[in-house]
Amino acid sequence: MDAAELKRLLDLSVRAAQTPAGMLLDYFMDRALRVERKGDGSPVSIADREAETAIRDVLQGDSVASGFDVLGEEFGEKGSKSPYRWLIDPIDGTRSFVNRIPLFGTIVALEDRETGKALIGVIHLPTLNRTYSAAQGLGSFCNGRAVSVSRESDLETSIVATGDIAQFVSAGCEGMFRALAGVCPYLRGYTDCFGHTLVIDGSVGAMIDPALNPWDAAATQVLVEEAGGTVITRPSRVEHKIDALFGAPKLVERLVDLLHF
């Protein structure tokens, strides 16, 4: 795929990620929103399903993109093993969303099926009106402004973020959390894609996020790498999920040694 087509598909991805924003904000303010529970206990609502439908409609309306497979959190996978695959998380941070915490986002990524790597990544944060976008070889941006990861190298002075402690428990990584707490005095719980964006624009030095689904991590991979950062993943102890460590290269290097990641 050449740079011109990649840029065109990046613009499409941005439009797709932004499309459900108004509807999500309306549902976010609705105190009567009915919340259900999935089999794993995580929350879901009609907002998740309507948002994913809206995103799929945008992608399927494009003459090229409509031929790619689609994997979304709410409606699973559709397609016939095309070379490229869209990954969609309509509301990343649903637990925040249903509790009226304004730190949730919409994720759209395009993956090269042969390499397993993301070519395009977009994270849109509706309540903050921020859109992070990147494509392989084209840089990483927030609302059109180039961004880069932190240049910090000292764990003792850097802010390091983590996902929820429940993720560490489910992935059998409680020891890793304790090790972080013992070394990083500025360890903070900036969860979900909001935490990821803080790493992408250099506000947070690095993040450790275990037990992620494919649609949680694909966009972050290309966004962090295009912002000059390092991304390391490994199979999680939770089946079909991955553990991710990403951020400023020198901080990631130190964390790999500390956590035996």
N, C-alpha and C positions, 0 to 999 in steps of 0.2 A: 504494500500500500504506500503510495507516494505522499509527500508532505502536503500537497494541495488537497488530496482526498481526506487525509487525516485531519486537516484544519476544518474542512467542511463538516466532517462527522463530529468534530469537537463542538462546533457551533450548534449542531443538531442536539448533541448531548446536553449542552447548557440549556437549550430551550426546553428539552424534555424534563430536566431536573427542576426547572423553575415553574413549569406549567401548573402543578397542583398547589403552589404556594398559597394563593388566595383562599382556596378551599380549606387547606390545612389550618390556616390562621382562624378561619371561621369556626372550625371544629375545636380548635385549641381553646377558644373562649366559651365553648358550650359546656356548661357544668352538668348538663343532662346527657352528655355523650355516654352511650352504653359501652362498657368495656367487657370483653370476653377473655377467656384464658385458652392458650394453645395447650397441646399435649405436654409440652415441657414447662408449663406454668407461666410462660411469658405472656404479657398482655397484648391484645389486638383489638382493633375497632373497625367500624365501617370506614373511618378515615384512611386507614392503611390500604384497604381494598380499593377504594375509589381513587386514591392517589396513584396506586400502581396501574390501574386501568388507564388513567389519563396519560401516564408516562408511556405505556405500551402503545397507546393510540398514536402518540407523536412519532415514535420510532417506526411503527408499522406504516405510517403515512409517507415515509421516504422511499423512493424507488430503489435505492441501494440497501439501506439499513433494514428494510422489510424482509430481505433474504437472509438475515443473520438470525441465529438461534437467540432465545431470550430465557434467562433464568431470573426469576423474581422471588422475593421472600414469601409473598402471599399466594401466588398462583403457580409456583414451580417452574419447570422447564418446558419450553415449546420450541420445536424445530427438528431438524434432521441432520445434526452433526455438520453444520456449516463451518468453514474455516474460522469464523469469528462469532463471538457470543456476547450479547448484552447482559450485564448483571445489574439488577435493580433492587434497591432497598427504599421503599417509598417513605418510611419514617424510621430512620435510624435513631434510636433513643425513644422508643414508644413508651417506656416506663416514665421518662421525663415528660413526654407529651401528655399522657393521661393524668399526670399529677400537676399539670400546668406549670412545669418548669421549662422555660423557653430555650432549652439547649438541645434541640433535636434538629435533624436535617434529612435531606433527601439525597440519595447516592445513585449515580449512574456511571457505569464503567463499560468499556469495550475491551474484551479479552481476545488475544490471539490463541486459538485453541491448540495450535501446534506447540508453542513455547510455554503456554500456561501463564503468560505475563500480560498485564494490562497495557493497552496502547493508549487509552484515553481514560481520564478520571475526572469526575465532577462531583463536588459536594456543595449543596445549596442549603444555607441556614436561613429559613424564612423569617424568623423573628428578628434576626440581626441584619437582614438584607445583604448577606454576603454570599458570593458565589466563588468557590475555589475551582479552578479548571487547569488541566494539564494534558498534554499529549506527548508521546515519546519523541524527544528531540526538539520540542517546541517551547520548553520552559513551563514554569508553574506560576499561576496568577491568582489574585484575589480581586474581583471586580475590575479586571483589566490591568491591574498593577502587578508588576513582577514581584514575587516573594521568594525568600530563601530561608533555609533552616538556620538555627542558631550556630554560632561559631564556638560556643563554650566547650570546655574540655574537663571542667572540674565538677565532679558529682557533689562535692560539699557545698557548692554555691549555686548550682543549677537547679531550676525547677524541673522535676521529673514527674510525669503523670502516670496514672494507672487506671485500668478499668475497675469495675466493682469487685470487692473482695469475693463476692459469690462466684465470679468467673475463675478466680484463683483456686477456690475450693473445688469447683466442678472439674477443673483441669488438673487437680492434684498438685498445685503449685504454691501451697501456703508457705512453704519454706522460702520460696523465692520472694514472696511479699515481705516476710520477716527480714530477709537479707537486705532488701531495699530500704526498709524502715530503719535499719541499723546504720546505714551508710549515707542515706540521702535525707538531710534535715528538712528539705523543701519538697517532700513527697506529697503530691496532691491528687485527688480523685476527679480529674476532668474526664468523664467517661464518654463513650460512643464517638461519633464522628466529630462532635464539638472538640473533644480532646485532640483528635487527629489534626484538625485545622490549626490548633494552637502550635503544634509541632511544625506544620508546613510553613507557617509564616514566622517562625522563630521565637514566638512568645514563650514556648515551653521547650526545654532542651531535648527531651526524649520521652518516649512513652512505651510502657510494656502493657500489652493487651492480649490476654489469653482467651482461648475458646471462641474464636471468631468464625463466623460463616463466610463463605466465599464472597458474598455480596457486601459484607462489612469491610473487607480488606483490599479488594482489587483496586478501587479508585485511589486509596491512600498510597498504594505501592508506587504508582506512577507520579502522583502529586509530590510525594516526599523525594523521590529520586530526581525528578526534574527541578526540585528546589535545592538540590545539592546534598541531600541527605542519604542515609543508609537505611535499608530495610532488610531485616532478617526474619524469616518465618521458619516454622517447623511444624510437623504434624502434632496436633494436640492429643492429649489423652482422651478428650471427648471425641467420639467417632465423627468423621467427616468435617472436623473443624481444624483450625490452625491457631498457633500462638504466634504473636507478632511483637517484634522489638524494632523500633525505628526512631530516627532523629539525627542529631548532629553526629557526624562520623566518629569523632573522638569520644563522645559520650557513649555511643553504641559499643565501641570497642571496649571501653572500660566495663560496661554492663555485661557484655558477653563473658568476660573473665569472671566478674563477680557472681553471676548467676549460672555459669556453666551452660549458657543458652546455646 
